[in-house]
Amino acid sequence: MFGLFKSNPADKLRKKMKQVQEKSMQAQRRGDIRSHSMLSAEADELWKEIQRLEGTDKK
């Protein structure tokens, strides 16, 4: 009941990751491979952070 209004940090990261992936896709379509690579790496780091928060990372 009391956790109803608490924000989940993993959900915020998922939203940000989705935005970064979208920007990465647009950069790739424009032919800007350097930006695409940088944004893809950022999305990967966000994914690792999400996994760490959720405790689902497998090493």
URSULDA-V910162 format. One record per residue. N is the residue number from 1. OMEGA is omega in radians with two decimals (none if undefined). NEAR is the number of other C-alpha atoms within 10 Angstrom. D_LAST is the distance of its C-alpha to the last C-alpha in Angstrom with 1 decimal. Layout:
BEGIN
n=N omega=OMEGA near=NEAR d_last=D_LAST
n=N omega=OMEGA near=NEAR d_last=D_LAST
END
This chain:
BEGIN
n=1 omega=-3.09 near=4 d_last=34.6
n=2 omega=3.10 near=5 d_last=33.9
n=3 omega=-3.07 near=7 d_last=30.5
n=4 omega=-3.05 near=6 d_last=32.1
n=5 omega=3.10 near=7 d_last=32.8
n=6 omega=3.11 near=7 d_last=29.6
n=7 omega=3.13 near=9 d_last=27.6
n=8 omega=-3.12 near=10 d_last=23.9
n=9 omega=3.12 near=11 d_last=22.1
n=10 omega=3.12 near=17 d_last=19.5
n=11 omega=3.10 near=11 d_last=22.6
n=12 omega=3.13 near=12 d_last=24.0
n=13 omega=3.10 near=17 d_last=20.9
n=14 omega=3.13 near=16 d_last=21.0
n=15 omega=3.12 near=11 d_last=24.7
n=16 omega=3.12 near=14 d_last=24.2
n=17 omega=3.12 near=21 d_last=21.5
n=18 omega=3.11 near=14 d_last=24.0
n=19 omega=3.14 near=14 d_last=26.7
n=20 omega=3.11 near=21 d_last=24.9
n=21 omega=3.10 near=19 d_last=24.0
n=22 omega=3.10 near=16 d_last=27.7
n=23 omega=3.12 near=16 d_last=28.9
n=24 omega=3.13 near=24 d_last=26.7
n=25 omega=3.13 near=18 d_last=28.3
n=26 omega=3.10 near=14 d_last=31.7
n=27 omega=3.13 near=17 d_last=31.2
n=28 omega=3.13 near=15 d_last=30.3
n=29 omega=3.09 near=11 d_last=33.4
n=30 omega=-3.11 near=11 d_last=35.5
n=31 omega=-3.14 near=11 d_last=34.3
n=32 omega=-3.02 near=13 d_last=32.7
n=33 omega=3.13 near=14 d_last=29.7
n=34 omega=3.11 near=12 d_last=29.0
n=35 omega=3.12 near=17 d_last=28.7
n=36 omega=-3.13 near=22 d_last=26.7
n=37 omega=-3.13 near=14 d_last=24.1
n=38 omega=3.14 near=13 d_last=24.0
n=39 omega=3.09 near=21 d_last=23.8
n=40 omega=3.11 near=19 d_last=21.1
n=41 omega=3.11 near=15 d_last=19.0
n=42 omega=3.12 near=16 d_last=19.9
n=43 omega=3.10 near=22 d_last=19.0
n=44 omega=3.12 near=15 d_last=15.4
n=45 omega=3.09 near=13 d_last=15.2
n=46 omega=3.14 near=19 d_last=16.7
n=47 omega=3.11 near=17 d_last=14.3
n=48 omega=3.13 near=14 d_last=11.3
n=49 omega=3.09 near=16 d_last=13.7
n=50 omega=3.13 near=20 d_last=14.6
n=51 omega=3.14 near=14 d_last=11.2
n=52 omega=-3.14 near=13 d_last=11.0
n=53 omega=-3.10 near=14 d_last=14.6
n=54 omega=3.12 near=11 d_last=14.2
n=55 omega=-3.10 near=9 d_last=11.3
n=56 omega=-3.13 near=10 d_last=9.7
n=57 omega=-3.14 near=12 d_last=6.5
n=58 omega=-3.14 near=6 d_last=3.8
n=59 omega=none near=3 d_last=0.0
END
